[in-house]
Amino acid sequence: MSPESNPLTCAVISISQADTLDSDGNGARLAYRLVNAGHRLAAIRIVGDDDHAICAQVQAWLDGGSVDIVLTVCDAADDDSSELPLVILTSGETKTAQFTSAVHDAELGYVSIINLRSAHQLAA
């Protein structure tokens, strides 16, 4: 099934020290690729290398209910595949550990993937 027939609503977190999307290349490049592949881009955020801030942003998207997948990408200089984020999400009284999976891209480095669609199904 092609993305055009079943597009995902995606959000991107760029783990970066950049202040703007113009100075953060990897997040913008990843968002561009998602849209060109036929997916919907719900949001893109730059977040510093702060686990609590990353979890808070993912939790906000989970609570909003409109994002299927969150992808995170690091600055090329900060890319370290051994430190992918572990995100703890809550829905009501339920806490769900969302372990990320990752893919390696020759241009972007490691991109982690957090499936919020499965978190919505667990909460239901």
Secondary structure, DSSP 8 states (H G I E B T S, - for coil): --TTTS--EEEEEEE-S-SSTTT-HHHHHHHHHHHHTT-EEEEEEEE-S-HHHHHHHHHHHHHHT--SEEEEEE-GGG--GGG--EEEEEETTEEEEEE-EEEEETTTEEEEEEEHHHHHHHH-
